[in-house]
Amino acid sequence: MYTTRKTLLQRMQNCDEISWEEFYHIYWPLVLDIGRKLSMSEDNCADLMQEIMIDLFNGEPLLRYDPARGKFRTYFGVLVRHKAATMLQKTAPCSSVPARDPVASSSFSDDLPASLTGNSLDESNPFQSLFDEEYRKCLLAAAMNELRNTVEPKTYAIFEMVVLQERPQKEVARCLGINRATIDVYCSRCRKTLRKIVSGIRIENPDFNLDMPL
């Protein structure tokens, strides 16, 4: 079931290759969306994610994340913000990045931390609001992916057609050769499993208003 970020980071510290791949696949869409919001090219978004992964691999403070000193998403947001601001400054056509670039304007890039310590976190920074919204989408996408990997393929396929694609049950029943009562059972099973997954995410993010995606 749902893997907590702390557990995932611990596995990464132990050089577990699968956990590194899991981290990449979970957070690559988040970093990509953040980069796009900051008007970064697709190539630069890919470079941003690569830089983040290199920092993690080299043992940057994020891997020594301590829940008592701050939220994981805030730590990760600081790292993304720091790397994005640095890249935008390097690729700017002049010595200073235009103020219209949100991550590189003074409200985002001033006093960027040299290390990710608890005292360096600034949740009031405008970038954090942007990051939190994209992080919310990331968590919900991870929940849906976890659901897909947990239930039987046929069960998820029915759930996808009826709930996600909003196709009429009558049409799905005729297409798959099953009755509507069976469809109700499969959809109920998926919703129950999804609630458990989201519940695990809420435990790790108690202050985050994470509603059920469906």
C-alpha positions in Angstrom: 0.0 0.0 0.0 0.9 3.7 0.3 4.6 4.2 1.1 5.3 7.2 3.4 7.9 9.7 2.2 10.0 9.0 5.3 10.1 5.3 4.5 10.9 6.0 0.9 13.8 8.3 1.8 15.1 5.7 4.3 15.1 3.1 1.5 16.9 5.5 -0.8 19.6 6.1 1.9 20.1 2.3 1.9 20.8 2.5 -1.9 17.6 0.7 -2.8 17.4 1.1 -6.6 13.6 0.5 -6.8 13.0 3.2 -4.2 15.0 5.7 -6.3 12.9 4.8 -9.3 9.7 5.1 -7.3 10.8 8.6 -6.0 11.5 9.7 -9.6 8.2 8.5 -11.0 6.2 10.1 -8.2 7.9 13.5 -8.2 8.8 13.9 -11.9 5.3 15.0 -12.8 5.3 17.5 -9.9 8.7 19.0 -10.9 7.6 19.1 -14.6 4.4 21.0 -13.7 6.3 23.4 -11.5 8.8 24.0 -14.3 6.1 24.7 -16.8 4.3 27.1 -14.4 7.7 29.0 -14.3 7.8 29.1 -18.1 10.8 26.7 -18.3 11.3 24.6 -21.4 10.7 20.9 -21.4 14.5 20.3 -21.5 15.1 22.6 -18.6 12.4 20.9 -16.6 14.1 17.6 -17.3 17.4 19.2 -16.2 15.8 20.5 -13.0 14.6 17.0 -12.1 18.1 15.6 -12.8 19.7 18.2 -10.6 17.4 17.4 -7.8 18.1 13.6 -8.1 21.8 14.3 -8.2 21.6 16.3 -5.0 19.7 13.5 -3.4 22.2 10.9 -4.6 25.0 13.0 -3.2 23.4 12.9 0.2 22.0 16.5 0.4 20.1 17.3 3.6 16.7 16.2 2.2 17.7 12.6 2.7 18.3 13.4 6.3 14.7 14.8 6.6 13.4 15.0 10.1 9.6 15.2 10.5 10.1 17.0 13.8 11.8 19.9 12.0 9.3 20.5 9.2 7.0 19.0 6.7 8.4 16.9 3.8 6.6 18.9 1.2 8.1 22.1 2.6 11.6 20.6 2.5 11.1 19.4 -1.0 9.5 22.7 -2.1 12.6 24.6 -0.8 14.9 22.3 -2.8 12.8 22.7 -6.0 12.6 26.5 -5.5 16.4 26.7 -4.9 17.2 24.7 -8.0 14.7 26.4 -10.3 15.8 29.9 -9.2 19.5 28.9 -9.9 18.6 27.6 -13.4 16.5 30.6 -14.3 19.3 32.9 -13.2 21.8 31.0 -15.4 19.6 31.0 -18.5 18.4 34.6 -18.2 19.4 36.8 -21.2 20.9 39.4 -18.8 22.6 39.5 -15.5 19.3 39.7 -13.5 16.2 37.6 -14.2 13.1 39.7 -15.0 10.8 40.2 -12.1 7.9 38.6 -14.0 9.6 35.3 -13.5 7.9 34.3 -10.2 10.5 32.0 -8.8 13.4 34.3 -9.6 11.8 37.6 -8.4 12.9 39.0 -5.1 9.9 37.4 -3.3 11.1 33.9 -4.3 14.9 34.0 -4.6 15.9 36.3 -1.8 17.6 34.5 1.1 17.6 31.1 -0.5 19.0 28.7 2.1 22.4 27.2 1.7 21.1 24.1 3.4 17.7 22.7 4.1 17.5 23.3 7.9 14.4 23.6 9.8 15.0 27.3 10.4 15.3 28.0 6.7 11.8 26.9 5.8 9.4 29.8 4.8 5.9 28.5 4.3 4.6 32.1 3.7 6.7 32.4 0.6 4.5 32.8 -2.5 6.3 29.9 -4.2 5.1 27.6 -1.4 1.4 28.2 -2.4 2.2 27.3 -6.0 4.2 24.3 -4.9 1.5 23.1 -2.4 -1.1 23.1 -5.1 1.0 21.1 -7.5 2.0 18.8 -4.6 -1.6 18.1 -3.9 -2.1 17.0 -7.5 1.0 14.8 -7.2 -0.4 13.1 -4.1 -3.8 12.4 -5.7 -2.1 11.1 -8.8 0.0 8.8 -6.6 -3.1 7.6 -4.9 -4.8 6.7 -8.2 -1.6 5.0 -9.3 -1.5 3.0 -6.1 -5.1 2.0 -6.6 -4.3 0.8 -10.1 -1.5 -1.3 -8.8 -3.5 -2.7 -5.9 -6.7 -4.0 -7.3 -7.2 -6.5 -10.1 -6.8 -5.1 -13.6 -10.4 -5.9 -14.5 -11.6 -4.2 -11.4 -9.7 -1.1 -12.1 -10.7 -1.1 -15.8 -14.4 -1.1 -14.8 -13.8 1.6 -12.2 -12.0 3.7 -14.8 -14.8 3.4 -17.4 -17.6 4.0 -15.0 -16.2 6.5 -12.5 -13.3 8.2 -14.2 -14.6 8.3 -17.8 -18.2 8.6 -16.6 -19.5 6.0 -19.2 -23.0 4.7 -18.6 -23.1 1.5 -16.6 -25.5 0.0 -19.1 -23.0 0.6 -21.9 -20.1 -0.8 -19.8 -22.2 -3.9 -18.8 -23.0 -4.6 -22.4 -19.4 -4.0 -23.6 -17.9 -6.4 -20.9 -20.7 -8.9 -20.7 -21.4 -8.4 -17.0 -24.4 -7.2 -15.1 -24.7 -3.8 -13.4 -24.7 -5.3 -9.9 -21.2 -6.6 -10.6 -20.1 -3.2 -11.7 -21.4 -1.7 -8.5 -19.4 -4.2 -6.5 -16.2 -3.5 -8.4 -16.6 0.3 -8.1 -17.4 0.0 -4.4 -14.3 -2.1 -3.9 -12.1 0.5 -5.7 -13.6 3.4 -3.7 -13.0 1.5 -0.4 -9.4 0.8 -1.4 -8.9 4.4 -2.5 -10.2 5.7 0.8 -7.6 3.6 2.6 -4.8 5.0 0.4 -5.9 8.6 0.8 -6.2 8.0 4.6 -2.5 7.0 4.7 -1.6 10.1 2.9 -3.6 12.2 5.2 -1.9 10.7 8.3 1.4 11.9 6.8 -0.1 15.3 5.9 -2.5 16.1 8.7 -2.7 19.8 8.0 -3.1 19.3 4.2 -6.7 19.6 2.9 -6.6 16.5 0.8 -10.0 15.5 -0.3 -10.9 12.2 -1.9 -10.3 12.6 -5.7 -13.8 11.1 -6.4 
